[in-house]
Amino acid sequence: MFGQNSSSKSVNFVVENAQDLFASPLKAALPSLAGTLGDAASFDWGLPFFYGRRVFMGFEGQTTPLGNGPFYAF
C-alpha cells in the first residue's frame, strides 16, 4: 500500500478462489473474498479485511488532522 505522502506499508492477506468459497456451506462472511476493481491500481479488500481494525473516513472537500479528504485509513 502507498500513501499520498509516498510512504508504503506491506499488508499480509489471503485471497481464495471465489467459486470454491461460494460452493462452501459456510457463507457468513467469506473472509478471504477480495478482487480487482477494473484497473491495476485499484483493489477491493472485501469487508472482512477490516474486521478488528479501526477504520477512518475522510470526506471529500473536508479538512482533517490526517489531511484533506477523500481518504480512508486503518
PDB file of N, H, CA, C and O in Angstrom:
ATOM      1  N   MET A   1       0.844  -1.156   0.000  1.00  0.00           N
ATOM      2  CA  MET A   1       0.000   0.000   0.000  1.00  0.00           C
ATOM      3  C   MET A   1       0.899   1.232   0.000  1.00  0.00           C
ATOM      4  O   MET A   1       1.964   1.244   0.616  1.00  0.00           O
ATOM      5  N   PHE A   2       0.444   2.267  -0.706  1.00  0.00           N
ATOM      6  H   PHE A   2      -0.421   2.257  -1.206  1.00  0.00           H
ATOM      7  CA  PHE A   2       1.181   3.517  -0.786  1.00  0.00           C
ATOM      8  C   PHE A   2       0.275   4.667  -0.378  1.00  0.00           C
ATOM      9  O   PHE A   2      -0.868   4.752  -0.828  1.00  0.00           O
ATOM     10  N   GLY A   3       0.782   5.553   0.476  1.00  0.00           N
ATOM     11  H   GLY A   3       1.711   5.483   0.842  1.00  0.00           H
ATOM     12  CA  GLY A   3       0.031   6.720   0.899  1.00  0.00           C
ATOM     13  C   GLY A   3       0.304   7.908  -0.013  1.00  0.00           C
ATOM     14  O   GLY A   3       1.212   7.873  -0.843  1.00  0.00           O
ATOM     15  N   GLN A   4      -0.496   8.962   0.151  1.00  0.00           N
ATOM     16  H   GLN A   4      -1.234   8.991   0.826  1.00  0.00           H
ATOM     17  CA  GLN A   4      -0.297  10.167  -0.640  1.00  0.00           C
ATOM     18  C   GLN A   4       1.055  10.799  -0.371  1.00  0.00           C
ATOM     19  O   GLN A   4       1.589  11.508  -1.223  1.00  0.00           O
ATOM     20  N   ASN A   5       1.614  10.550   0.803  1.00  0.00           N
ATOM     21  H   ASN A   5       1.180   9.974   1.495  1.00  0.00           H
ATOM     22  CA  ASN A   5       2.923  11.117   1.151  1.00  0.00           C
ATOM     23  C   ASN A   5       4.063  10.195   0.725  1.00  0.00           C
ATOM     24  O   ASN A   5       5.192  10.353   1.190  1.00  0.00           O
ATOM     25  N   SER A   6       3.781   9.245  -0.144  1.00  0.00           N
ATOM     26  H   SER A   6       2.864   9.117  -0.521  1.00  0.00           H
ATOM     27  CA  SER A   6       4.747   8.288  -0.691  1.00  0.00           C
ATOM     28  C   SER A   6       5.241   7.257   0.313  1.00  0.00           C
ATOM     29  O   SER A   6       6.146   6.482   0.002  1.00  0.00           O
ATOM     30  N   SER A   7       4.667   7.233   1.508  1.00  0.00           N
ATOM     31  H   SER A   7       3.932   7.862   1.761  1.00  0.00           H
ATOM     32  CA  SER A   7       5.037   6.177   2.446  1.00  0.00           C
ATOM     33  C   SER A   7       4.394   4.878   1.985  1.00  0.00           C
ATOM     34  O   SER A   7       3.385   4.892   1.280  1.00  0.00           O
ATOM     35  N   SER A   8       4.978   3.760   2.384  1.00  0.00           N
ATOM     36  H   SER A   8       5.798   3.748   2.957  1.00  0.00           H
ATOM     37  CA  SER A   8       4.424   2.471   1.984  1.00  0.00           C
ATOM     38  C   SER A   8       4.388   1.526   3.168  1.00  0.00           C
ATOM     39  O   SER A   8       5.124   1.697   4.140  1.00  0.00           O
ATOM     40  N   LYS A   9       3.532   0.536   3.077  1.00  0.00           N
ATOM     41  H   LYS A   9       2.934   0.397   2.287  1.00  0.00           H
ATOM     42  CA  LYS A   9       3.368  -0.452   4.131  1.00  0.00           C
ATOM     43  C   LYS A   9       2.956  -1.766   3.492  1.00  0.00           C
ATOM     44  O   LYS A   9       2.072  -1.784   2.636  1.00  0.00           O
ATOM     45  N   SER A  10       3.570  -2.847   3.887  1.00  0.00           N
ATOM     46  H   SER A  10       4.288  -2.833   4.582  1.00  0.00           H
ATOM     47  CA  SER A  10       3.171  -4.171   3.411  1.00  0.00           C
ATOM     48  C   SER A  10       2.008  -4.676   4.242  1.00  0.00           C
ATOM     49  O   SER A  10       1.962  -4.461   5.453  1.00  0.00           O
ATOM     50  N   VAL A  11       1.072  -5.344   3.597  1.00  0.00           N
ATOM     51  H   VAL A  11       1.109  -5.519   2.613  1.00  0.00           H
ATOM     52  CA  VAL A  11      -0.087  -5.910   4.278  1.00  0.00           C
ATOM     53  C   VAL A  11      -0.215  -7.359   3.848  1.00  0.00           C
ATOM     54  O   VAL A  11      -0.310  -7.651   2.656  1.00  0.00           O
ATOM     55  N   ASN A  12      -0.217  -8.269   4.816  1.00  0.00           N
ATOM     56  H   ASN A  12      -0.139  -8.032   5.784  1.00  0.00           H
ATOM     57  CA  ASN A  12      -0.392  -9.688   4.517  1.00  0.00           C
ATOM     58  C   ASN A  12      -1.872 -10.028   4.518  1.00  0.00           C
ATOM     59  O   ASN A  12      -2.599  -9.638   5.431  1.00  0.00           O
ATOM     60  N   PHE A  13      -2.319 -10.746   3.512  1.00  0.00           N
ATOM     61  H   PHE A  13      -1.728 -11.064   2.770  1.00  0.00           H
ATOM     62  CA  PHE A  13      -3.700 -11.169   3.425  1.00  0.00           C
ATOM     63  C   PHE A  13      -3.788 -12.389   2.524  1.00  0.00           C
ATOM     64  O   PHE A  13      -2.851 -12.693   1.787  1.00  0.00           O
ATOM     65  N   VAL A  14      -4.908 -13.084   2.584  1.00  0.00           N
ATOM     66  H   VAL A  14      -5.669 -12.838   3.183  1.00  0.00           H
ATOM     67  CA  VAL A  14      -5.129 -14.290   1.799  1.00  0.00           C
ATOM     68  C   VAL A  14      -6.370 -14.074   0.935  1.00  0.00           C
ATOM     69  O   VAL A  14      -7.401 -13.609   1.421  1.00  0.00           O
ATOM     70  N   VAL A  15      -6.263 -14.416  -0.346  1.00  0.00           N
ATOM     71  H   VAL A  15      -5.425 -14.794  -0.741  1.00  0.00           H
ATOM     72  CA  VAL A  15      -7.408 -14.388  -1.256  1.00  0.00           C
ATOM     73  C   VAL A  15      -7.600 -15.802  -1.780  1.00  0.00           C
ATOM     74  O   VAL A  15      -6.667 -16.417  -2.297  1.00  0.00           O
ATOM     75  N   GLU A  16      -8.834 -16.316  -1.641  1.00  0.00           N
ATOM     76  H   GLU A  16      -9.592 -15.816  -1.221  1.00  0.00           H
ATOM     77  CA  GLU A  16      -9.124 -17.665  -2.102  1.00  0.00           C
ATOM     78  C   GLU A  16     -10.006 -17.628  -3.346  1.00  0.00           C
ATOM     79  O   GLU A  16     -10.559 -16.586  -3.698  1.00  0.00           O
ATOM     80  N   ASN A  17     -10.128 -18.754  -3.991  1.00  0.00           N
ATOM     81  H   ASN A  17      -9.679 -19.601  -3.705  1.00  0.00           H
ATOM     82  CA  ASN A  17     -10.932 -18.890  -5.191  1.00  0.00           C
ATOM     83  C   ASN A  17     -12.402 -18.629  -4.862  1.00  0.00           C
ATOM     84  O   ASN A  17     -12.972 -19.306  -4.007  1.00  0.00           O
ATOM     85  N   ALA A  18     -13.024 -17.647  -5.539  1.00  0.00           N
ATOM     86  H   ALA A  18     -12.561 -17.097  -6.234  1.00  0.00           H
ATOM     87  CA  ALA A  18     -14.401 -17.262  -5.252  1.00  0.00           C
ATOM     88  C   ALA A  18     -15.377 -18.409  -5.509  1.00  0.00           C
ATOM     89  O   ALA A  18     -16.328 -18.582  -4.746  1.00  0.00           O
ATOM     90  N   GLN A  19     -15.166 -19.190  -6.556  1.00  0.00           N
ATOM     91  H   GLN A  19     -14.393 -19.050  -7.175  1.00  0.00           H
ATOM     92  CA  GLN A  19     -16.077 -20.305  -6.842  1.00  0.00           C
ATOM     93  C   GLN A  19     -16.072 -21.323  -5.711  1.00  0.00           C
ATOM     94  O   GLN A  19     -17.118 -21.857  -5.342  1.00  0.00           O
ATOM     95  N   ASP A  20     -14.890 -21.588  -5.163  1.00  0.00           N
ATOM     96  H   ASP A  20     -14.041 -21.154  -5.463  1.00  0.00           H
ATOM     97  CA  ASP A  20     -14.806 -22.513  -4.035  1.00  0.00           C
ATOM     98  C   ASP A  20     -15.498 -21.941  -2.799  1.00  0.00           C
ATOM     99  O   ASP A  20     -16.181 -22.662  -2.072  1.00  0.00           O
ATOM    100  N   LEU A  21     -15.315 -20.644  -2.568  1.00  0.00           N
ATOM    101  H   LEU A  21     -14.759 -20.058  -3.158  1.00  0.00           H
ATOM    102  CA  LEU A  21     -15.940 -20.014  -1.403  1.00  0.00           C
ATOM    103  C   LEU A  21     -17.461 -20.044  -1.503  1.00  0.00           C
ATOM    104  O   LEU A  21     -18.139 -20.338  -0.518  1.00  0.00           O
ATOM    105  N   PHE A  22     -18.009 -19.741  -2.690  1.00  0.00           N
ATOM    106  H   PHE A  22     -17.458 -19.502  -3.490  1.00  0.00           H
ATOM    107  CA  PHE A  22     -19.453 -19.726  -2.860  1.00  0.00           C
ATOM    108  C   PHE A  22     -20.049 -21.125  -2.790  1.00  0.00           C
ATOM    109  O   PHE A  22     -21.222 -21.279  -2.451  1.00  0.00           O
ATOM    110  N   ALA A  23     -19.262 -22.142  -3.102  1.00  0.00           N
ATOM    111  H   ALA A  23     -18.309 -22.017  -3.377  1.00  0.00           H
ATOM    112  CA  ALA A  23     -19.736 -23.520  -3.036  1.00  0.00           C
ATOM    113  C   ALA A  23     -19.754 -24.047  -1.606  1.00  0.00           C
ATOM    114  O   ALA A  23     -20.395 -25.059  -1.321  1.00  0.00           O
ATOM    115  N   SER A  24     -19.053 -23.364  -0.709  1.00  0.00           N
ATOM    116  H   SER A  24     -18.532 -22.542  -0.941  1.00  0.00           H
ATOM    117  CA  SER A  24     -18.980 -23.797   0.683  1.00  0.00           C
ATOM    118  C   SER A  24     -20.315 -23.551   1.385  1.00  0.00           C
ATOM    119  O   SER A  24     -20.972 -22.545   1.118  1.00  0.00           O
ATOM    120  N   PRO A  25     -20.731 -24.468   2.292  1.00  0.00           N
ATOM    121  CA  PRO A  25     -21.978 -24.237   3.034  1.00  0.00           C
ATOM    122  C   PRO A  25     -21.858 -23.094   4.053  1.00  0.00           C
ATOM    123  O   PRO A  25     -22.874 -22.557   4.494  1.00  0.00           O
ATOM    124  N   LEU A  26     -20.635 -22.719   4.428  1.00  0.00           N
ATOM    125  H   LEU A  26     -19.810 -23.155   4.070  1.00  0.00           H
ATOM    126  CA  LEU A  26     -20.417 -21.637   5.395  1.00  0.00           C
ATOM    127  C   LEU A  26     -20.201 -20.326   4.638  1.00  0.00           C
ATOM    128  O   LEU A  26     -19.117 -20.093   4.105  1.00  0.00           O
ATOM    129  N   LYS A  27     -21.209 -19.483   4.588  1.00  0.00           N
ATOM    130  H   LYS A  27     -22.090 -19.673   5.022  1.00  0.00           H
ATOM    131  CA  LYS A  27     -21.132 -18.246   3.811  1.00  0.00           C
ATOM    132  C   LYS A  27     -21.367 -17.006   4.666  1.00  0.00           C
ATOM    133  O   LYS A  27     -21.872 -16.001   4.166  1.00  0.00           O
ATOM    134  N   ALA A  28     -21.013 -17.060   5.932  1.00  0.00           N
ATOM    135  H   ALA A  28     -20.603 -17.876   6.338  1.00  0.00           H
ATOM    136  CA  ALA A  28     -21.310 -15.949   6.823  1.00  0.00           C
ATOM    137  C   ALA A  28     -20.585 -14.673   6.432  1.00  0.00           C
ATOM    138  O   ALA A  28     -21.219 -13.623   6.325  1.00  0.00           O
ATOM    139  N   ALA A  29     -19.278 -14.729   6.216  1.00  0.00           N
ATOM    140  H   ALA A  29     -18.764 -15.582   6.303  1.00  0.00           H
ATOM    141  CA  ALA A  29     -18.537 -13.505   5.926  1.00  0.00           C
ATOM    142  C   ALA A  29     -17.566 -13.651   4.760  1.00  0.00           C
ATOM    143  O   ALA A  29     -17.168 -12.644   4.175  1.00  0.00           O
ATOM    144  N   LEU A  30     -17.179 -14.848   4.410  1.00  0.00           N
ATOM    145  H   LEU A  30     -17.502 -15.666   4.885  1.00  0.00           H
ATOM    146  CA  LEU A  30     -16.192 -15.105   3.351  1.00  0.00           C
ATOM    147  C   LEU A  30     -14.956 -14.220   3.542  1.00  0.00           C
ATOM    148  O   LEU A  30     -14.696 -13.343   2.718  1.00  0.00           O
ATOM    149  N   PRO A  31     -14.200 -14.436   4.609  1.00  0.00           N
ATOM    150  CA  PRO A  31     -13.099 -13.551   4.965  1.00  0.00           C
ATOM    151  C   PRO A  31     -11.963 -13.478   3.952  1.00  0.00           C
ATOM    152  O   PRO A  31     -11.134 -12.571   4.037  1.00  0.00           O
ATOM    153  N   SER A  32     -11.898 -14.391   3.009  1.00  0.00           N
ATOM    154  H   SER A  32     -12.571 -15.127   2.940  1.00  0.00           H
ATOM    155  CA  SER A  32     -10.806 -14.349   2.031  1.00  0.00           C
ATOM    156  C   SER A  32     -11.306 -14.001   0.629  1.00  0.00           C
ATOM    157  O   SER A  32     -10.638 -14.296  -0.361  1.00  0.00           O
ATOM    158  N   LEU A  33     -12.481 -13.372   0.546  1.00  0.00           N
ATOM    159  H   LEU A  33     -13.024 -13.131   1.351  1.00  0.00           H
ATOM    160  CA  LEU A  33     -13.021 -12.926  -0.734  1.00  0.00           C
ATOM    161  C   LEU A  33     -12.551 -11.506  -0.997  1.00  0.00           C
ATOM    162  O   LEU A  33     -12.796 -10.613  -0.185  1.00  0.00           O
ATOM    163  N   ALA A  34     -11.884 -11.287  -2.114  1.00  0.00           N
ATOM    164  H   ALA A  34     -11.685 -12.012  -2.773  1.00  0.00           H
ATOM    165  CA  ALA A  34     -11.369  -9.971  -2.493  1.00  0.00           C
ATOM    166  C   ALA A  34     -11.190  -9.974  -4.003  1.00  0.00           C
ATOM    167  O   ALA A  34     -11.394 -11.002  -4.648  1.00  0.00           O
ATOM    168  N   GLY A  35     -10.813  -8.842  -4.570  1.00  0.00           N
ATOM    169  H   GLY A  35     -10.647  -8.007  -4.046  1.00  0.00           H
ATOM    170  CA  GLY A  35     -10.578  -8.838  -6.006  1.00  0.00           C
ATOM    171  C   GLY A  35     -10.310  -7.468  -6.575  1.00  0.00           C
ATOM    172  O   GLY A  35     -10.349  -6.466  -5.861  1.00  0.00           O
ATOM    173  N   THR A  36     -10.035  -7.430  -7.872  1.00  0.00           N
ATOM    174  H   THR A  36     -10.003  -8.244  -8.452  1.00  0.00           H
ATOM    175  CA  THR A  36      -9.731  -6.172  -8.543  1.00  0.00           C
ATOM    176  C   THR A  36     -11.006  -5.365  -8.772  1.00  0.00           C
ATOM    177  O   THR A  36     -12.117  -5.891  -8.713  1.00  0.00           O
ATOM    178  N   LEU A  37     -10.812  -4.075  -9.035  1.00  0.00           N
ATOM    179  H   LEU A  37      -9.909  -3.647  -9.083  1.00  0.00           H
ATOM    180  CA  LEU A  37     -11.941  -3.175  -9.285  1.00  0.00           C
ATOM    181  C   LEU A  37     -11.930  -2.643 -10.711  1.00  0.00           C
ATOM    182  O   LEU A  37     -12.496  -1.581 -10.970  1.00  0.00           O
ATOM    183  N   GLY A  38     -11.314  -3.339 -11.620  1.00  0.00           N
ATOM    184  H   GLY A  38     -10.854  -4.201 -11.409  1.00  0.00           H
ATOM    185  CA  GLY A  38     -11.356  -2.937 -13.014  1.00  0.00           C
ATOM    186  C   GLY A  38     -10.071  -2.361 -13.573  1.00  0.00           C
ATOM    187  O   GLY A  38      -9.926  -2.275 -14.792  1.00  0.00           O
ATOM    188  N   ASP A  39      -9.130  -1.961 -12.725  1.00  0.00           N
ATOM    189  H   ASP A  39      -9.247  -2.031 -11.735  1.00  0.00           H
ATOM    190  CA  ASP A  39      -7.834  -1.498 -13.229  1.00  0.00           C
ATOM    191  C   ASP A  39      -6.737  -1.986 -12.285  1.00  0.00           C
ATOM    192  O   ASP A  39      -7.019  -2.446 -11.179  1.00  0.00           O
ATOM    193  N   ALA A  40      -5.505  -1.885 -12.725  1.00  0.00           N
ATOM    194  H   ALA A  40      -5.276  -1.512 -13.624  1.00  0.00           H
ATOM    195  CA  ALA A  40      -4.378  -2.427 -11.953  1.00  0.00           C
ATOM    196  C   ALA A  40      -4.076  -1.622 -10.698  1.00  0.00           C
ATOM    197  O   ALA A  40      -3.349  -2.103  -9.828  1.00  0.00           O
ATOM    198  N   ALA A  41      -4.617  -0.399 -10.575  1.00  0.00           N
ATOM    199  H   ALA A  41      -5.207  -0.008 -11.281  1.00  0.00           H
ATOM    200  CA  ALA A  41      -4.307   0.458  -9.430  1.00  0.00           C
ATOM    201  C   ALA A  41      -5.346   0.349  -8.322  1.00  0.00           C
ATOM    202  O   ALA A  41      -5.168   0.958  -7.267  1.00  0.00           O
ATOM    203  N   SER A  42      -6.419  -0.399  -8.520  1.00  0.00           N
ATOM    204  H   SER A  42      -6.564  -0.894  -9.377  1.00  0.00           H
ATOM    205  CA  SER A  42      -7.492  -0.480  -7.525  1.00  0.00           C
ATOM    206  C   SER A  42      -7.705  -1.919  -7.083  1.00  0.00           C
ATOM    207  O   SER A  42      -7.522  -2.860  -7.854  1.00  0.00           O
ATOM    208  N   PHE A  43      -8.096  -2.065  -5.827  1.00  0.00           N
ATOM    209  H   PHE A  43      -8.246  -1.300  -5.200  1.00  0.00           H
ATOM    210  CA  PHE A  43      -8.290  -3.393  -5.260  1.00  0.00           C
ATOM    211  C   PHE A  43      -9.380  -3.317  -4.204  1.00  0.00           C
ATOM    212  O   PHE A  43      -9.398  -2.381  -3.405  1.00  0.00           O
ATOM    213  N   ASP A  44     -10.279  -4.274  -4.186  1.00  0.00           N
ATOM    214  H   ASP A  44     -10.264  -5.035  -4.835  1.00  0.00           H
ATOM    215  CA  ASP A  44     -11.332  -4.370  -3.178  1.00  0.00           C
ATOM    216  C   ASP A  44     -10.909  -5.402  -2.149  1.00  0.00           C
ATOM    217  O   ASP A  44     -10.872  -6.597  -2.440  1.00  0.00           O
ATOM    218  N   TRP A  45     -10.590  -4.944  -0.949  1.00  0.00           N
ATOM    219  H   TRP A  45     -10.620  -3.973  -0.712  1.00  0.00           H
ATOM    220  CA  TRP A  45     -10.131  -5.845   0.106  1.00  0.00           C
ATOM    221  C   TRP A  45     -11.255  -6.757   0.570  1.00  0.00           C
ATOM    222  O   TRP A  45     -10.988  -7.848   1.073  1.00  0.00           O
ATOM    223  N   GLY A  46     -12.482  -6.344   0.416  1.00  0.00           N
ATOM    224  H   GLY A  46     -12.699  -5.457   0.008  1.00  0.00           H
ATOM    225  CA  GLY A  46     -13.613  -7.076   0.964  1.00  0.00           C
ATOM    226  C   GLY A  46     -13.812  -6.668   2.414  1.00  0.00           C
ATOM    227  O   GLY A  46     -12.841  -6.375   3.112  1.00  0.00           O
ATOM    228  N   LEU A  47     -15.037  -6.645   2.871  1.00  0.00           N
ATOM    229  H   LEU A  47     -15.826  -6.884   2.305  1.00  0.00           H
ATOM    230  CA  LEU A  47     -15.356  -6.197   4.225  1.00  0.00           C
ATOM    231  C   LEU A  47     -14.615  -6.956   5.317  1.00  0.00           C
ATOM    232  O   LEU A  47     -14.147  -6.319   6.261  1.00  0.00           O
ATOM    233  N   PRO A  48     -14.477  -8.287   5.247  1.00  0.00           N
ATOM    234  CA  PRO A  48     -13.815  -8.992   6.342  1.00  0.00           C
ATOM    235  C   PRO A  48     -12.381  -8.545   6.616  1.00  0.00           C
ATOM    236  O   PRO A  48     -11.889  -8.723   7.731  1.00  0.00           O
ATOM    237  N   PHE A  49     -11.695  -7.965   5.619  1.00  0.00           N
ATOM    238  H   PHE A  49     -12.094  -7.821   4.714  1.00  0.00           H
ATOM    239  CA  PHE A  49     -10.344  -7.461   5.852  1.00  0.00           C
ATOM    240  C   PHE A  49     -10.336  -6.429   6.976  1.00  0.00           C
ATOM    241  O   PHE A  49      -9.361  -6.333   7.723  1.00  0.00           O
ATOM    242  N   PHE A  50     -11.409  -5.660   7.101  1.00  0.00           N
ATOM    243  H   PHE A  50     -12.200  -5.738   6.494  1.00  0.00           H
ATOM    244  CA  PHE A  50     -11.462  -4.565   8.062  1.00  0.00           C
ATOM    245  C   PHE A  50     -11.960  -4.999   9.442  1.00  0.00           C
ATOM    246  O   PHE A  50     -11.915  -4.202  10.380  1.00  0.00           O
ATOM    247  N   TYR A  51     -12.439  -6.252   9.593  1.00  0.00           N
ATOM    248  H   TYR A  51     -12.476  -6.899   8.831  1.00  0.00           H
ATOM    249  CA  TYR A  51     -12.887  -6.721  10.901  1.00  0.00           C
ATOM    250  C   TYR A  51     -11.735  -6.640  11.892  1.00  0.00           C
ATOM    251  O   TYR A  51     -10.628  -7.089  11.596  1.00  0.00           O
ATOM    252  N   GLY A  52     -11.987  -6.076  13.053  1.00  0.00           N
ATOM    253  H   GLY A  52     -12.887  -5.712  13.293  1.00  0.00           H
ATOM    254  CA  GLY A  52     -10.968  -5.962  14.092  1.00  0.00           C
ATOM    255  C   GLY A  52     -10.025  -4.793  13.889  1.00  0.00           C
ATOM    256  O   GLY A  52      -9.099  -4.618  14.680  1.00  0.00           O
ATOM    257  N   ARG A  53     -10.228  -3.982  12.854  1.00  0.00           N
ATOM    258  H   ARG A  53     -10.981  -4.123  12.211  1.00  0.00           H
ATOM    259  CA  ARG A  53      -9.398  -2.800  12.615  1.00  0.00           C
ATOM    260  C   ARG A  53     -10.252  -1.550  12.809  1.00  0.00           C
ATOM    261  O   ARG A  53     -11.452  -1.562  12.533  1.00  0.00           O
ATOM    262  N   ARG A  54      -9.639  -0.490  13.278  1.00  0.00           N
ATOM    263  H   ARG A  54      -8.664  -0.481  13.502  1.00  0.00           H
ATOM    264  CA  ARG A  54     -10.317   0.802  13.317  1.00  0.00           C
ATOM    265  C   ARG A  54     -10.207   1.411  11.927  1.00  0.00           C
ATOM    266  O   ARG A  54      -9.118   1.479  11.358  1.00  0.00           O
ATOM    267  N   VAL A  55     -11.316   1.846  11.391  1.00  0.00           N
ATOM    268  H   VAL A  55     -12.201   1.790  11.853  1.00  0.00           H
ATOM    269  CA  VAL A  55     -11.358   2.413  10.043  1.00  0.00           C
ATOM    270  C   VAL A  55     -11.816   3.857  10.142  1.00  0.00           C
ATOM    271  O   VAL A  55     -12.796   4.159  10.823  1.00  0.00           O
ATOM    272  N   PHE A  56     -11.103   4.751   9.461  1.00  0.00           N
ATOM    273  H   PHE A  56     -10.307   4.506   8.908  1.00  0.00           H
ATOM    274  CA  PHE A  56     -11.409   6.176   9.471  1.00  0.00           C
ATOM    275  C   PHE A  56     -11.688   6.639   8.055  1.00  0.00           C
ATOM    276  O   PHE A  56     -11.004   6.228   7.117  1.00  0.00           O
ATOM    277  N   MET A  57     -12.681   7.488   7.896  1.00  0.00           N
ATOM    278  H   MET A  57     -13.237   7.822   8.657  1.00  0.00           H
ATOM    279  CA  MET A  57     -13.056   8.005   6.582  1.00  0.00           C
ATOM    280  C   MET A  57     -12.837   9.514   6.561  1.00  0.00           C
ATOM    281  O   MET A  57     -13.194  10.209   7.512  1.00  0.00           O
ATOM    282  N   GLY A  58     -12.256  10.018   5.487  1.00  0.00           N
ATOM    283  H   GLY A  58     -11.966   9.453   4.714  1.00  0.00           H
ATOM    284  CA  GLY A  58     -12.137  11.449   5.263  1.00  0.00           C
ATOM    285  C   GLY A  58     -13.046  11.817   4.110  1.00  0.00           C
ATOM    286  O   GLY A  58     -12.903  11.282   3.011  1.00  0.00           O
ATOM    287  N   PHE A  59     -13.983  12.728   4.347  1.00  0.00           N
ATOM    288  H   PHE A  59     -14.099  13.163   5.240  1.00  0.00           H
ATOM    289  CA  PHE A  59     -14.954  13.086   3.323  1.00  0.00           C
ATOM    290  C   PHE A  59     -14.379  14.092   2.336  1.00  0.00           C
ATOM    291  O   PHE A  59     -13.593  14.961   2.710  1.00  0.00           O
ATOM    292  N   GLU A  60     -14.772  13.971   1.086  1.00  0.00           N
ATOM    293  H   GLU A  60     -15.411  13.264   0.782  1.00  0.00           H
ATOM    294  CA  GLU A  60     -14.276  14.831   0.019  1.00  0.00           C
ATOM    295  C   GLU A  60     -14.502  16.296   0.355  1.00  0.00           C
ATOM    296  O   GLU A  60     -15.591  16.696   0.766  1.00  0.00           O
ATOM    297  N   GLY A  61     -13.444  17.090   0.172  1.00  0.00           N
ATOM    298  H   GLY A  61     -12.559  16.765  -0.162  1.00  0.00           H
ATOM    299  CA  GLY A  61     -13.531  18.527   0.402  1.00  0.00           C
ATOM    300  C   GLY A  61     -13.454  18.940   1.859  1.00  0.00           C
ATOM    301  O   GLY A  61     -13.572  20.127   2.163  1.00  0.00           O
ATOM    302  N   GLN A  62     -13.259  17.987   2.776  1.00  0.00           N
ATOM    303  H   GLN A  62     -13.164  17.023   2.529  1.00  0.00           H
ATOM    304  CA  GLN A  62     -13.188  18.296   4.203  1.00  0.00           C
ATOM    305  C   GLN A  62     -11.753  18.162   4.697  1.00  0.00           C
ATOM    306  O   GLN A  62     -11.027  17.256   4.288  1.00  0.00           O
ATOM    307  N   THR A  63     -11.354  19.073   5.581  1.00  0.00           N
ATOM    308  H   THR A  63     -11.944  19.809   5.913  1.00  0.00           H
ATOM    309  CA  THR A  63     -10.014  19.053   6.152  1.00  0.00           C
ATOM    310  C   THR A  63     -10.041  18.311   7.480  1.00  0.00           C
ATOM    311  O   THR A  63     -10.946  18.506   8.291  1.00  0.00           O
ATOM    312  N   THR A  64      -9.038  17.456   7.699  1.00  0.00           N
ATOM    313  H   THR A  64      -8.302  17.298   7.040  1.00  0.00           H
ATOM    314  CA  THR A  64      -8.907  16.719   8.954  1.00  0.00           C
ATOM    315  C   THR A  64      -7.455  16.797   9.410  1.00  0.00           C
ATOM    316  O   THR A  64      -6.599  17.222   8.634  1.00  0.00           O
ATOM    317  N   PRO A  65      -7.153  16.404  10.634  1.00  0.00           N
ATOM    318  CA  PRO A  65      -5.751  16.355  11.073  1.00  0.00           C
ATOM    319  C   PRO A  65      -4.897  15.390  10.245  1.00  0.00           C
ATOM    320  O   PRO A  65      -3.672  15.505  10.228  1.00  0.00           O
ATOM    321  N   LEU A  66      -5.539  14.442   9.562  1.00  0.00           N
ATOM    322  H   LEU A  66      -6.535  14.348   9.576  1.00  0.00           H
ATOM    323  CA  LEU A  66      -4.817  13.487   8.719  1.00  0.00           C
ATOM    324  C   LEU A  66      -4.627  13.990   7.292  1.00  0.00           C
ATOM    325  O   LEU A  66      -3.917  13.360   6.508  1.00  0.00           O
ATOM    326  N   GLY A  67      -5.244  15.104   6.947  1.00  0.00           N
ATOM    327  H   GLY A  67      -5.821  15.615   7.583  1.00  0.00           H
ATOM    328  CA  GLY A  67      -5.161  15.643   5.597  1.00  0.00           C
ATOM    329  C   GLY A  67      -6.543  15.861   5.014  1.00  0.00           C
ATOM    330  O   GLY A  67      -7.552  15.612   5.673  1.00  0.00           O
ATOM    331  N   ASN A  68      -6.583  16.320   3.789  1.00  0.00           N
ATOM    332  H   ASN A  68      -5.763  16.522   3.253  1.00  0.00           H
ATOM    333  CA  ASN A  68      -7.849  16.582   3.123  1.00  0.00           C
ATOM    334  C   ASN A  68      -8.429  15.296   2.546  1.00  0.00           C
ATOM    335  O   ASN A  68      -7.699  14.431   2.060  1.00  0.00           O
ATOM    336  N   GLY A  69      -9.764  15.183   2.607  1.00  0.00           N
ATOM    337  H   GLY A  69     -10.357  15.885   3.001  1.00  0.00           H
ATOM    338  CA  GLY A  69     -10.438  14.029   2.037  1.00  0.00           C
ATOM    339  C   GLY A  69     -10.534  14.162   0.533  1.00  0.00           C
ATOM    340  O   GLY A  69     -10.295  15.246   0.001  1.00  0.00           O
ATOM    341  N   PRO A  70     -10.873  13.107  -0.164  1.00  0.00           N
ATOM    342  CA  PRO A  70     -11.361  11.851   0.402  1.00  0.00           C
ATOM    343  C   PRO A  70     -10.230  10.873   0.698  1.00  0.00           C
ATOM    344  O   PRO A  70      -9.215  10.850   0.001  1.00  0.00           O
ATOM    345  N   PHE A  71     -10.416  10.075   1.731  1.00  0.00           N
ATOM    346  H   PHE A  71     -11.241  10.094   2.297  1.00  0.00           H
ATOM    347  CA  PHE A  71      -9.465   9.013   2.050  1.00  0.00           C
ATOM    348  C   PHE A  71     -10.118   8.059   3.037  1.00  0.00           C
ATOM    349  O   PHE A  71     -11.133   8.378   3.656  1.00  0.00           O
ATOM    350  N   TYR A  72      -9.519   6.885   3.170  1.00  0.00           N
ATOM    351  H   TYR A  72      -8.695   6.626   2.667  1.00  0.00           H
ATOM    352  CA  TYR A  72      -9.852   6.012   4.283  1.00  0.00           C
ATOM    353  C   TYR A  72      -8.526   5.531   4.851  1.00  0.00           C
ATOM    354  O   TYR A  72      -7.533   5.384   4.138  1.00  0.00           O
ATOM    355  N   ALA A  73      -8.542   5.296   6.140  1.00  0.00           N
ATOM    356  H   ALA A  73      -9.349   5.416   6.719  1.00  0.00           H
ATOM    357  CA  ALA A  73      -7.328   4.866   6.842  1.00  0.00           C
ATOM    358  C   ALA A  73      -7.696   3.764   7.829  1.00  0.00           C
ATOM    359  O   ALA A  73      -8.809   3.728   8.353  1.00  0.00           O
ATOM    360  N   PHE A  74      -6.748   2.872   8.071  1.00  0.00           N
ATOM    361  H   PHE A  74      -5.844   2.901   7.645  1.00  0.00           H
ATOM    362  CA  PHE A  74      -6.980   1.806   9.051  1.00  0.00           C
ATOM    363  C   PHE A  74      -5.697   1.477   9.738  1.00  0.00           C
ATOM    364  O   PHE A  74      -5.666   0.604  10.604  1.00  0.00           O
TER     365      PHE A  74
END
